Amino acid sequence: MQIYENKKFDVIVVGSGPGGATVAKELSKIGKRVLILEKGTNQPITGTVSQTIGMAMVPGKSLLFTEQLLALVRGITAGGSSIFYYATAIDPPFEMLESYGVNIRNEVAEVKMELPIAVLKDSLIGPAAMKIMESAKDLGYKWEKLPKIVYQGNCRKACDKCTMGCPYHAKWTAREFIDLACSANATLVLKADVKKVLVEKNNAVGVLFSINGKEYHSFSDVTVLSAGGIGTPVILRSSGIKDAGQGFFFDPLIIVNGFIEDAAGGREFPMATGINFQEDGIMMTDLMWPSWVYWLFTMEVFRFDCLFPYKRRLSIMIKIRDQLGGRITGKGCVRKQLSAIDKNKLLNGYERARKILGNAGAKNIFKTWYTATHPGGTAKLGDIVDSNLQTKINHLYVCDCSVIPEPWGLPPTLTLLSLGKRLATHIAERW
Ligand SMILES: Cc1cc2nc3c(=O)[nH]c(=O)nc-3n(C[C@H](O)[C@H](O)[C@H](O)COP(=O)(O)OP(=O)(O)OC[C@H]3O[C@@H](n4cnc5c(N)ncnc54)[C@H](O)[C@@H]3O)c2cc1C
């Protein structure tokens, strides 16, 4: 008999990305018995290509495709997508969240005290990012260094491992909070694929999950779903909340590349600098991928001529706030077409990037096909969850990107950490 089998906990947290890890850490810290069920494993991060593919690029699992072949990437591993994120910390749109009864100003301030959030020191910003920033400023843009959640003392120069996890413990990831939760007595169960929430008389009483094909039940007073923008609506639907997963966003992006004469773009911290055109719903940053990721995206658009001068490239990411639309199917497939408005926004960003790259002396400019890394809005505030993040099933909460109620277009991690703190306080006060 496993320690979690048919056992009762105070709280079950499903998924260990930033949302779930924060709730688990905060509640274990005050003595709640917490069970964390995570679909992935917690192999130590090696920063290798093979490990990245295994955790974030398995088609149908962590790499999902829309009908337009937009590739949606998510991390299926302890720590979720934070293992592969670029650690950019942008403030939430406070007023928008407040219009749904969610005030997280204090929690954001607490997270900023707790985590190492700051712009990178100059020595950690690569030559391509610097060149792009100089060129953008020269054209009059307020292009700036972006705040990062990074222990800069551990960070290495000329390193591109962020995209492949960070083996040097420089980038903060949700695994840190999972470790803190476990040292405060939380139980972490890996390879646990949660299928549904067990409901009795409209009260959530536990979950059904499988490990290597064998099914288990665990019970709790409170259940928190933090399986991410794709994972959570699938579980909600199989638990009776059928309208979850409709009309979502994923913040689509393209990368615009150009080539200069000198070697500029080698290995460097991605997304070190940028600009957010909040009104237009367009965010632009430098983004130097590791060479193998660059090659994959370059081959996808048949620009074989651009494969080899990769060390001379300057790359700019255009990420947009897309309109809500499409749906997540019951099996976790992604159905969504980019609207004409979304495509125009991407083109608009592309034109701005062309000018910045051209001004930096880059030639042979081309753009990649669409990709996306922020699925959310699949269990929206004011629709699937109330202002306490509770669903219509009592004691069943959601805390991840799913709850964001409107088109987004921003790095969401700081928001999720703050929502996690707020939810933990609510649960602690209520129970
Ligand atoms: C390449 C990349 C770069 C990014 N850069 C940034 C950035 O710079 N700044 C920023 O703020 N954000 C960034 N993001 C986005 C950020 O990482 C995510 O928005 C964030 O991790 C979402 O947190 P979450 O808690 O909603 O879910 P996730 O991080 O997706 O976590 C969900 C967890 O649930 C688990 N799970 C899923 N289904 C189940 C199930 N059925 N049973 C049990 N467990 C399950 C998953 O394995 C995963 O661990 C980036 C993402 C990527 C991929």
The ligand as a Gaussian input file, in Angstrom:
#p B3LYP/6-31G(d) Opt

LIG

0 1
 C        9.855000      28.563000     -23.382000
 C        8.999000      29.277000     -22.369000
 C        9.385000      30.539000     -21.940000
 C        8.600000      31.210000     -21.000000
 N        9.042000      32.398000     -20.504000
 C        8.343000      33.001000     -19.518000
 C        8.840000      34.162000     -18.884000
 O        9.905000      34.668000     -19.213000
 N        8.096000      34.723000     -17.886000
 C        6.894000      34.194000     -17.479000
 O        6.266000      34.749000     -16.588000
 N        6.413000      33.085000     -18.068000
 C        7.104000      32.468000     -19.047000
 N        6.636000      31.318000     -19.593000
 C        5.319000      30.832000     -19.180000
 C        5.327000      30.196000     -17.806000
 O        6.342000      29.243000     -17.689000
 C        3.974000      29.549000     -17.596000
 O        2.975000      30.506000     -17.857000
 C        3.791000      29.053000     -16.182000
 O        4.739000      28.047000     -15.890000
 C        2.401000      28.487000     -16.046000
 O        2.255000      28.025000     -14.735000
 P        1.024000      27.102000     -14.336000
 O        1.125000      26.874000     -12.866000
 O       -0.212000      27.686000     -14.897000
 O        1.223000      25.756000     -15.137000
 P        2.489000      24.847000     -15.637000
 O        3.746000      25.548000     -15.379000
 O        2.100000      24.475000     -17.008000
 O        2.362000      23.638000     -14.659000
 C        1.376000      22.663000     -14.781000
 C        1.872000      21.391000     -14.113000
 O        0.809000      20.441000     -14.067000
 C        1.281000      19.169000     -14.478000
 N        0.130000      18.433000     -15.005000
 C       -0.514000      18.639000     -16.186000
 N       -1.545000      17.774000     -16.302000
 C       -1.554000      17.025000     -15.160000
 C       -2.376000      15.946000     -14.685000
 N       -3.414000      15.479000     -15.402000
 N       -2.066000      15.380000     -13.492000
 C       -1.028000      15.834000     -12.748000
 N       -0.224000      16.860000     -13.148000
 C       -0.498000      17.436000     -14.342000
 C        2.376000      19.474000     -15.494000
 O        3.290000      18.406000     -15.618000
 C        3.024000      20.726000     -14.883000
 O        4.035000      20.391000     -13.960000
 C        7.399000      30.617000     -20.522000
 C        7.019000      29.357000     -20.961000
 C        7.820000      28.676000     -21.860000
 C        7.392000      27.287000     -22.285000

